[in-house]
Amino acid sequence: MQLKIKRLSDAAVIPQYAHPGDAGLDLVSIEAQTILPGESRLIRTGIAIELPENTEAQVRPRSGLALKHQITVLNTPGTIDAGYRGEVCVILINHGNQAFQVEPGMRIAQMVIASFIRVTVEAVEALADTARSSGGFGSTG
């Protein structure tokens, strides 16, 4: 399967897998920004993508940034639909107590390409019963 990527900036880095078998492609910032504690910022990557049919791109946090700096992706996983051709940007939030500096060339998130199933929606009067029924939010202990 092929993912087409267009550079929108000379500073853009084409996403790559860091290791064989990795699920996520590294997304890289093209700009410097400071994210203060409790603040979120939109970080540009300088790329646009053309996804294969019936796929989405999920933008997910990098575990090292989360552990070491409490930096994560605010709307994780962020979904990029196949029809979107604009710049891929990442919303980072600082859950830490110190300012965090994003630099050009910094790996800021990962992008996982995933297949999905489209369904036909049908409004009904009742749903099939199950052993769990409507139990949720801690109902299993």
C-alpha positions as CSV (number, residue, x, y, z in Angstrom):
1,M,0.0,0.0,0.0
2,Q,1.3,3.4,-0.9
3,L,1.0,6.8,1.0
4,K,1.7,9.8,-1.2
5,I,3.3,12.7,0.6
6,K,3.8,16.3,-0.8
7,R,6.2,18.7,0.8
8,L,4.6,22.1,1.4
9,S,7.8,23.6,2.8
10,D,11.5,23.1,2.1
11,A,11.9,22.4,5.8
12,A,9.4,19.5,5.7
13,V,10.7,16.0,6.6
14,I,9.0,13.1,4.9
15,P,7.6,10.8,7.6
16,Q,9.5,7.6,8.2
17,Y,9.3,4.5,10.3
18,A,12.1,4.6,12.9
19,H,12.4,0.8,13.2
20,P,11.3,-2.3,11.1
21,G,7.9,-3.4,12.3
22,D,6.9,0.1,13.8
23,A,3.3,1.0,13.3
24,G,3.8,4.8,13.4
25,L,5.6,7.1,11.0
26,D,7.4,10.0,12.8
27,L,5.9,13.5,12.2
28,V,8.4,16.3,12.4
29,S,7.9,20.0,13.3
30,I,9.0,22.7,10.8
31,E,8.7,25.5,13.3
32,A,9.8,26.7,16.7
33,Q,7.1,27.3,19.3
34,T,7.0,27.5,23.1
35,I,4.2,25.6,24.8
36,L,3.6,26.9,28.3
37,P,2.2,24.7,31.0
38,G,-1.5,24.1,30.5
39,E,-1.3,25.5,27.0
40,S,-1.9,23.9,23.6
41,R,-0.4,24.8,20.2
42,L,-1.0,23.8,16.6
43,I,2.4,22.6,15.2
44,R,3.0,22.5,11.5
45,T,4.7,19.6,9.7
46,G,4.9,21.1,6.2
47,I,3.5,18.0,4.5
48,A,0.2,17.0,2.9
49,I,-0.9,13.4,2.3
50,E,-3.0,11.4,-0.1
51,L,-4.3,8.3,1.7
52,P,-5.3,5.1,0.0
53,E,-9.0,4.5,-0.2
54,N,-10.7,3.1,2.9
55,T,-7.9,4.3,5.2
56,E,-7.4,7.1,7.7
57,A,-4.3,8.5,9.3
58,Q,-4.3,8.6,13.1
59,V,-2.1,11.2,14.8
60,R,-0.8,9.8,18.1
61,P,1.5,11.0,20.9
62,R,5.2,10.0,21.2
63,S,5.7,8.1,24.4
64,G,9.1,9.7,25.1
65,L,7.6,13.3,25.0
66,A,4.7,12.2,27.2
67,L,7.0,10.5,29.8
68,K,9.8,13.0,29.9
69,H,7.9,16.3,29.3
70,Q,4.2,15.6,29.8
71,I,3.6,16.7,26.1
72,T,0.9,14.8,24.3
73,V,-1.5,15.2,21.4
74,L,-4.6,16.9,22.6
75,N,-7.2,15.2,20.4
76,T,-5.5,11.8,20.4
77,P,-5.9,10.0,18.2
78,G,-6.5,12.8,15.8
79,T,-8.1,11.5,12.5
80,I,-7.0,12.6,9.1
81,D,-9.7,11.6,6.5
82,A,-8.7,10.3,3.1
83,G,-10.3,13.3,1.3
84,Y,-8.2,15.9,3.2
85,R,-5.4,17.5,1.2
86,G,-4.3,20.3,3.5
87,E,-1.2,20.5,5.7
88,V,-0.9,17.9,8.4
89,C,-0.7,19.7,11.7
90,V,-0.5,18.4,15.3
91,I,-2.2,19.9,18.3
92,L,0.2,19.5,21.2
93,I,-0.7,20.2,24.8
94,N,1.7,20.7,27.8
95,H,0.5,18.9,30.9
96,G,3.7,19.6,32.7
97,N,4.8,22.4,34.9
98,Q,7.5,23.8,32.7
99,A,7.5,25.5,29.3
100,F,8.4,23.1,26.5
101,Q,10.3,24.3,23.4
102,V,9.4,22.7,20.0
103,E,12.2,23.1,17.5
104,P,12.3,22.6,13.7
105,G,13.3,19.0,13.0
106,M,11.9,17.7,16.3
107,R,9.8,14.5,16.1
108,I,6.5,15.6,17.7
109,A,4.0,12.8,17.0
110,Q,3.5,9.6,15.1
111,M,1.1,8.9,12.3
112,V,-0.5,5.4,12.0
113,I,-2.3,4.5,8.8
114,A,-5.4,2.3,9.5
115,S,-8.1,0.7,7.5
116,F,-11.8,1.3,8.5
117,I,-15.2,-0.1,7.6
118,R,-18.0,2.2,6.5
119,V,-21.4,1.2,7.7
120,T,-25.0,1.8,6.7
121,V,-26.9,3.5,9.5
122,E,-30.3,2.2,10.4
123,A,-32.6,3.8,13.0
124,V,-34.4,1.0,15.0
125,E,-36.9,0.7,17.8
126,A,-34.9,-1.8,19.8
127,L,-31.4,-3.4,20.0
128,A,-30.5,-7.1,20.5
129,D,-30.1,-8.0,24.1
130,T,-26.7,-9.1,25.5
131,A,-25.4,-10.4,28.9
132,R,-23.8,-7.0,29.5
133,S,-26.8,-5.0,28.3
134,S,-26.4,-1.3,29.3
135,G,-23.8,-1.8,32.0
136,G,-20.8,0.4,31.6
137,F,-18.4,2.8,33.3
138,G,-17.1,0.4,36.0
139,S,-19.9,-2.1,35.8
140,T,-17.4,-5.0,35.5
141,G,-15.7,-4.1,38.7
